[in-house]
Amino acid sequence: MLPGVVRPINFPPNYTPLPPGYVEFNLASHLLMLGRVEHVSPQTIRGLNQFLQEMEPVMMWNSCNGCLIGAESELSLDATPTSHSFYHKLAAKYQARRRLRFTTVKRYFEDKYKITLSYPNSPLLRDPSGSMFPIECVWIRFRVR
């Protein structure tokens, strides 16, 4: 289940059942086992990024819509769901004319996916294309060594 809702996780279109020797987990849950996930220092984020790369993820995806995320993604040193804003075309129910507006990642996920982020001050996961994802919406599959 996604945080703050009672709806199931969306899987990527090419999703296959978990083969033997592989593990899937939610990024926020895993990072919580390693320590706190909000208001972390840049040094801690660098260490977490190194940890993520050493795991060599096979697949990463956004559990809200099932879109794949690049396996070489990293946690952002400066962006959080409440601090990172971007231009987005908001739905017509919020404004008469459809035009570009600034919105935060937190507000975007609340409006589009109807979820409440549990860790609004945690680092965002940035994929190579520049897209940002809250850590509690990211699922990772990797091979256990």
C-alpha positions in Angstrom: 0.0 0.0 0.0 1.1 3.6 -0.6 1.5 5.9 2.4 -1.7 7.6 3.5 -4.0 5.6 1.3 -5.6 2.2 1.0 -5.0 1.5 -2.6 -2.5 -1.0 -4.0 0.9 -0.3 -5.5 1.0 0.1 -9.3 3.6 -2.1 -11.0 5.5 -1.3 -14.2 4.1 -2.8 -17.5 7.0 -5.2 -17.8 6.7 -6.4 -14.2 7.4 -10.1 -13.6 7.0 -12.0 -10.4 9.9 -11.9 -8.1 12.5 -14.5 -9.3 14.5 -16.5 -6.7 17.4 -14.5 -5.3 15.8 -11.1 -5.7 14.3 -8.7 -3.2 11.9 -5.8 -3.6 11.5 -3.1 -1.0 10.2 0.5 -0.5 13.1 3.0 -0.5 11.7 5.0 2.5 11.2 1.8 4.6 14.7 0.7 3.8 16.3 4.1 4.6 14.4 4.2 7.9 16.2 1.0 8.9 19.5 2.8 8.3 18.6 5.9 10.3 16.3 8.9 10.0 15.2 10.1 6.6 14.2 13.7 7.3 16.5 16.7 7.7 19.6 14.6 6.8 23.0 16.2 6.2 24.7 16.2 2.7 27.3 13.8 4.0 24.6 11.3 5.0 22.9 11.7 1.6 26.2 11.0 -0.1 26.6 7.9 1.9 23.1 6.7 1.1 23.8 7.4 -2.6 26.9 5.2 -2.4 24.9 2.5 -0.6 22.2 2.6 -3.4 24.8 2.3 -6.1 26.6 -0.6 -4.4 23.3 -2.5 -4.2 23.2 -2.4 -8.1 19.4 -2.1 -8.4 17.9 -4.2 -11.3 14.7 -2.2 -11.4 13.3 0.9 -9.8 9.7 2.3 -10.3 7.3 4.9 -9.1 4.6 2.9 -7.2 1.9 5.6 -7.8 1.8 5.1 -11.6 4.1 2.2 -12.3 6.6 4.3 -14.4 10.2 3.0 -14.4 12.9 5.1 -12.8 16.5 4.8 -14.0 18.6 2.5 -11.9 21.4 5.1 -11.7 19.1 7.6 -9.9 20.5 9.4 -6.8 19.1 11.1 -3.7 19.1 14.9 -4.1 21.4 16.8 -1.8 19.1 19.9 -1.7 15.6 19.1 -2.8 12.8 17.8 -0.6 9.1 17.4 -1.4 8.2 20.7 0.3 11.2 22.7 -1.1 11.4 21.6 -4.7 9.0 23.4 -7.1 8.4 23.0 -10.8 6.1 24.2 -13.5 3.0 22.0 -14.0 -0.2 22.3 -15.9 -2.8 22.1 -13.1 -6.2 20.5 -13.6 -9.1 22.7 -14.7 -10.9 22.3 -11.4 -8.2 24.4 -9.7 -8.3 27.2 -12.3 -10.4 28.5 -15.1 -7.7 28.5 -17.8 -5.1 25.7 -18.1 -1.7 27.4 -17.8 1.6 26.6 -16.3 1.9 27.1 -12.5 4.5 26.4 -9.9 3.7 23.5 -7.6 5.8 21.6 -5.1 6.4 17.8 -5.4 4.4 17.3 -2.2 1.4 19.2 -3.6 1.7 17.4 -7.0 1.5 14.0 -5.4 -1.3 15.0 -3.1 -3.4 16.4 -6.0 -2.6 13.8 -8.7 -2.3 10.6 -6.7 -4.3 11.5 -3.6 -1.6 10.5 -1.2 -0.2 12.2 1.8 3.6 12.1 2.0 4.8 10.8 5.4 8.3 12.3 5.0 7.9 15.8 3.4 11.4 16.8 4.5 13.2 13.8 3.1 15.5 14.0 0.1 13.9 13.4 -3.3 15.2 10.7 -5.7 16.4 12.3 -8.9 16.5 10.1 -12.0 18.9 10.8 -15.0 16.1 12.7 -16.9 15.8 15.2 -14.0 12.4 13.9 -12.7 12.1 13.9 -8.9 10.3 11.3 -6.8 9.5 11.1 -3.0 11.4 8.2 -1.5 8.2 6.7 -0.1 6.8 6.2 -3.6 9.9 4.4 -5.0 10.3 0.6 -5.0 13.5 -1.1 -5.8 14.3 -4.6 -7.0 17.9 -6.0 -6.6 19.7 -9.3 -6.5 20.9 -10.6 -3.2 24.5 -11.5 -3.2 
